[in-house]
Amino acid sequence: MAQKVAIVGTGQTDHKSHRPDVTGQEMIREAVDRALEDCGITIRDIDAIVIGNMDHFESINYVDNWSIEGSGGFMKPIMKVTTGGTTGASVAIAAYYHVASGMFDRVLAIGWEKNSESDTTGAIITCSDPIWDRFSYSGAIPSLATEATAYMKQYGATQEDAARVAVRDRNNALNNPHAHLQRPITLEDVMSSPMLAHPIKLLDVCPRTDGACAVVFAADGEAQRLAKKPAWIHASAVRHTYSWFGDSTDYDAGLVSLARASQEAYKKAGITDPSRELDVAELYLPYTYAGIKWIEDLKFCGRGEGAKFVREGNTNMDGMIPVNPSGGVISTNCIGATALLRVAEASIQVMGKGGKRQLPKVNKALATGFGGCFWSDVMILGAERS
């Protein structure tokens, strides 16, 4: 890449189930204003904008044009990126590319969703093929339940093992003033919550959230001027592996897209032992079983060892590799912004701006995105200019 790039500012809304007090544009503006304030600039200083959401959820066409009053993109280059649940991470990577190319010095990345005004399940159903996929993969829950049951059968993981992920993330969210769900839960709470599709229960899955996130990317030179401690982009990787839900049913192989994307990112960043070399991970875990299974694809532990790894406390705030200090997707899920929040929260840790959720001495952070037909995006950020 022509220029080194860092994140210098982030902003997000105070996420809720329903934001009837604002329009979508006004909600976007809240996140944008906070991001600009975070790095001490105005919208006039932004050279270009990348924005994304699940545009078929709210049934809004040309979101890049529609959002101008919120994004501040009037008379600026603006690009819309939509890649399913990975949208937020894809927006971040696109903004990174914009700056790294040398064409722009300051680029604003925006992700948003107003789920209270959308038919999420109806929209997801229409993206699956009516002959091959729709009968068994109608909406998010059935495909995830299939993955969970296959993993449990092969490795002996239990519902209690998965429930520990919900307890960890929901309790971490208590330290995040922006998180949607801020009520402490116990293992018993998860286990007694209503069953949705075996083995997934209500407290095993993410909520539907209204919210937005904005992140400012800056070029080398500008980054040091705008931030006391920039979060430098060390690596990014994208694997949109499948185009059919049914293609992803070889669950013995793990989440192939995440394994391949993380492997590429680790190689770029010079990481050989992720659980020891990374200081924090903000992972896109839409349901609890991902928190024990997908960490194996990230090489935090060996195949079949995810449940034990979590049970031993390795992913807790004081563990070997703390996961989701923000509360993660289990606590907040404004889908178009969800993966961008992972990038924002990882950068917040590197910049030391996490408040009560801040970890000590974060030098390297991992952020992931998940969505589409089991797609994955990965970014690695660091304190060192690299």
N, C-alpha and C positions, 0 to 999 in steps of 0.2 A: 504494500500500500504506500502511496505517495506521502501521506502525512500520518503521524501518530495522533491518536484521538483519545480524549478522556471525557467522562461525564463530569459536569461542573455544577449542575443544579437539578433538583427533582421537586415535584409537587404532586399532591394527590388530594382528592376530596375526602371528606369524612363520610365513609361509605355506609349506606343504609339499604334496607329492603325497598324503600319507596321514597323518591324525591319529588313530590308533587309541587314543591315550592319553586322549582326551577325547570326551564326547558333543557333539552339536550345541549344546546349551544351554551347556555348559561352555566351548566354543570362543567362543560369542557373549559370554559373561561376560568372557573375557580382553580382548576388544576394548573392551567397555564400561568395564571397570575402568581401562584405559589412557587412554581418552578423558576420563573423569571426573577422573583424576589430573592430566591435562594442563592442565586449567583449574581445579584446586583445589576441586572440589565433590564431593558425594556423590549417590547416586541419589535421596535425599530432596529434593534441590534441583531435580530434573527435573519439569517440569509435564506433559509428554506425550511419547509415543514413536511413531515411525514405523518400521516394520520391513519388510524384503522379502527374498525369495529366489526361486529358481525352484522353487516348492513341488511341482510335479509331478515334479521330478527325484528328490527323496528320498521322494516319495509320502507327505508329511506334510500332513495337512489342518489348517486353523485354526492356521497358524504363529504368528499373533499370540498365541493362547492357549497353544499348546504351548511357546513360547519364554520364558514369564514368568520362570522361575528363572534364565535367562541375561540377559534384557533388563532385569530389575528392574521390570517393568511392573505388578506387583501393585497393584490399586486405583488405577491411573492410566489416563487416556485413552490408548488404543493403536490404531493403524491399520496394517493390512497393505496394502502396495502391491506389485503384481507386474505387470511390463510386459515380460517377456522379458529380453534382455540389457541393456536400458535400466533395469532395475529399480533399480539403485543410484543412478542420477542422478534417477530419478523419486522415490525415497525422499528424496533431498536436497531436491528442489524442493518436495515436499509438506511436509517439515519447515520449510523456509523460509516457505512459505505459512502454516503454523500460527502461526509467530511474527509474521510481517508482518501477520496479521489483527488482532493486538492481543489475541487470546484467551489467549496463552501467552507467557511471557518466556524460558523455557529448554526447548528441545525436543531430544530425543536421536534421531538417525537411525542406523539399523542395517541393514547388509547382510551376508549370509553365504551360504556354500555348503559342503557337504561332498560334493564331487564323487566322492570315493572310495566313497561309499555310494549313488551314483545311476547311472542308465542315461541318460546325457546324450543320446546320439544317438537312442536309442529314444523318449525323451520329445519331442525335436524333430520326429522323423518323425510322431508322432501329431498334431502341431499343423498339419500341412500337409494340404490337401484331397486325399483319396484319388484323385480323378478328375483334377483340374487340376494339382496341384502335386507330389504325392508321387513320381511316376515320375522327376522330374528334380531335385527339391529335397529329397531325403531326407537330412536332417542339414545341418550348416553348410557343409561343404566344397564340395559341388556348386554351390551358388548363388554362393559366393565365387569359385570357379574360373571360372564363367561370366563374372562381372564382370571378372576379371583378364584373361582371354583377349580379351574385347572391347576392353578398354583398350589392351592390347599391340598388337592389330591396327590400331587407329585411330591411335595416337600413336607407335608404334615403341619403346615401353618394352621393356626386356629383363628376363630373370630376375635378372641381376646387379644391375640397378637396384633391384629389390625386396629382394634379399638385403642391400643396404646398410642397409635399415631394421632388419632383424633384428640385424645387427652393432652398429648404434648402440644399440638398446634393450637388448640383452642385456649389452653392456659397461657401459651406464649402471647396470644392475641391480647391478653389483659394488659400487656405492657405497650401496646400499640394504640395510640389515641385515634388513629384513622380506621381501625379494623371494624368490620361490620358486626360480627358476632362477638360480644364481649361478656360472656357468662362462663364461669368456671364449670367444668364437667368432670365426671369421674368415669372410671371403667364401667361401673354399674350403670351409669346413665346411658352410655353407648349401647351396652348389651341389652338394655330393656327398651330401647327406642324401637319404633315400628319397623318391621321388615318391609323392604321395598321389592327386592328381587334377590333371592338367596344367593350369597350370604350378606348382601349389602342392606344395612339398616339406615334409618334416617340420619343418625349422627355420624355415619360413615362417609357421607357425601357433602359436597360443597353447597353453599346457599346460592340464591339468585340475587344479585346485588346491583344497585344503581351506583355508579361511580366513574371517575376518570383519573388518569395519571398522565403527567407530562415530564419529559426528561430533556435536558439541554446537553447536547454533544458539542465539544469544541476542539479545535485543532491545536496542535503543539504550539506553544507560545501564547495563544489566547487562553488555553486551559489554566496555565500557571497564573495568569493575570486575574482570572475570574474566580478561582477557587484556591483556598489555602492548601487543601489537600485533594487534588483531583483523583478520580477513580479511573485509571487508565484501562483501555480495552486491550487485553492481552491476547484474546482469541475469540473467534466466533465460528459456528458451524451449523449447517442446516441439513436435515435429512427428512424430506417429505417422501417417504419410502413407498407407500401404497396408494392406490387410487380406489380400492374397493375395501369395505369393511371386512369382507370375508377373506381377503388376502392376509389379514393379520392374525389368523386363528392358529398359527403354529406357536402356541404360547410356550412350548418347551424352549424355543429359541430366545425367549425374553422379549423385551421391547427393542427390537432390532434398530429402529431409527435412533433411539436414545443411545444405545451402545455405540453405534457408528459415529454419531455426531459428537459424543463426548470423547471418543477415541481420537478423532481428528483435532478437537479443541485441546486436549491434553498434549498431543504431539506439538501443536503450534506453541503452546505455553511452556513446554518443557517439563510437564508434570508426569511423574512415573508412579507415584503412590498417592492417589487423590485424597484418601481419608486422612492422611497425615500432612500433606502439603497444602491442602485447602484449609482455610480458617473458618469458613462458613459456607453454607449452601442454601440458596432460596430456590426450592424445587416446586415445579408445577405438579402438585399432587391433587387431582380432582376427587379422589376417594382414598380411603385409608389403606387399602391393600396395595396401592401404588407405593406407599411409604415403606413397605417391607420388600416389595418385589423389584421396583425400579432402581433402588439403591444398589442392587446387585449389578444391573446394567451399567451403572456409573462407576463400578469397580470399588465401591466403598467396602465391600465384603465379597466373599465367594458366593457361587451359585447355591441357592437354598439356605443361605445363612442370614438372610435379611431380618427375619423375625427375631432371631437370637441377638443380632447386632443392635436392634432397637431395644429389645428387652433388657439388655445390659446397660442401657443408658448412653450409648455412644453418640446418639443424635440429639441428646438434651443440650440445654444451654451451657452446661459445664462438661460436656462430653468431648470425645475425640474430634467429631465433625458436627458442630451444631447445625441443625436443619430448621429452617423457617422461624427465625426469631420474631418475624412479623406476625406470625399466626398462619401464614400461607393461604392457600386456596380454600382449605377447609373452613376458614374464617371469613374470607372475602372473595367474591367471584363476580366482578363486573367484567364479563368475558373478554370483550375487546381490549380491556386494560389489564387483564389478569397476568399475562406473561410479561407485560411491560412493568408491572408492579414488582415482579421477581427481579428484573434488572435494576429497577430503582432502589429496591430494598437492599440488594447486594452492594450497590454503589454507596448507599447511605452507611452501611457498615464499614466500607473502606474509608470513607471520608470522616468517619467518627461522629456522625450526626444522629445516631439512633436513639438518644435519650435513654429511657428505661430499658429499651430492647437492645442497647448497644453491647457488643462483645468487646473484650479487651484485645488490642494488638491484632487487628484484621489486616493482613497484607495481601491475601488472595481470596477471592470470593467467586462462587459458581452460581449462575442463574440458568434455569431451564424453562422451556415452553413446551406445552403438549396440546395436541388437538387434531382436527381433521381425521384422517384414517390412520390413527395412531402415529402421527407425525411428531417430530422433536426438533427444537432449536436449542442451542447452547451458547452461552457467553461466559467468558472468564475475565474478571476484572482484578486489578491489583493496584497497590499503593505506589509501586515503582514504575517509572516511565519506561515502557517497554513496547 
